[in-house]
Amino acid sequence: MRAIFVQIKCDMGRAYRVAQLAADQIEELSELYSTSGQYDLLAKFYLQPDQDTGLFVTDRIQTLEGVADTYTLITFNAFMGK
């Protein structure tokens, strides 16, 4: 499994609804946070090694009702503290 992070900008007043839709519909979702700033939500997803990241984002996240924009961060290594 590999992790990706997606920042999600929502239509005005839709962040909580988008968060609920993502939690209900996307099984790859690991964590989801509301945030301040340019984007409303920060989501962590775990994808299969052969799963197409671009297709996942465009088909599964960007199609959620209320999503206005996304910004995807692809990860390389995870570092753990003590």
NORPE-V423723 format. One record per residue. N is the residue number from 0. RES is the residue in three letters. SS is DSSP state (helix for helix, strand for strand, loop for the rest). Layout:
n->[N & N]
res->[RES & RES]
ss->[SS & SS]
This chain:
n->[0 & 1 & 2 & 3 & 4 & 5 & 6 & 7 & 8 & 9 & 10 & 11 & 12 & 13 & 14 & 15 & 16 & 17 & 18 & 19 & 20 & 21 & 22 & 23 & 24 & 25 & 26 & 27 & 28 & 29 & 30 & 31 & 32 & 33 & 34 & 35 & 36 & 37 & 38 & 39 & 40 & 41 & 42 & 43 & 44 & 45 & 46 & 47 & 48 & 49 & 50 & 51 & 52 & 53 & 54 & 55 & 56 & 57 & 58 & 59 & 60 & 61 & 62 & 63 & 64 & 65 & 66 & 67 & 68 & 69 & 70 & 71 & 72 & 73 & 74 & 75 & 76 & 77 & 78 & 79 & 80 & 81]
res->[MET & ARG & ALA & ILE & PHE & VAL & GLN & ILE & LYS & CYS & ASP & MET & GLY & ARG & ALA & TYR & ARG & VAL & ALA & GLN & LEU & ALA & ALA & ASP & GLN & ILE & GLU & GLU & LEU & SER & GLU & LEU & TYR & SER & THR & SER & GLY & GLN & TYR & ASP & LEU & LEU & ALA & LYS & PHE & TYR & LEU & GLN & PRO & ASP & GLN & ASP & THR & GLY & LEU & PHE & VAL & THR & ASP & ARG & ILE & GLN & THR & LEU & GLU & GLY & VAL & ALA & ASP & THR & TYR & THR & LEU & ILE & THR & PHE & ASN & ALA & PHE & MET & GLY & LYS]
ss->[loop & strand & strand & strand & strand & strand & strand & strand & strand & strand & loop & loop & loop & loop & helix & helix & helix & helix & helix & helix & helix & helix & helix & helix & helix & loop & loop & loop & strand & strand & strand & strand & strand & strand & loop & loop & loop & loop & loop & loop & strand & strand & strand & strand & strand & strand & strand & loop & loop & loop & loop & loop & helix & helix & helix & helix & helix & helix & helix & helix & helix & loop & loop & loop & loop & loop & strand & strand & strand & strand & strand & strand & strand & strand & loop & loop & loop & loop & loop & loop & loop & loop]
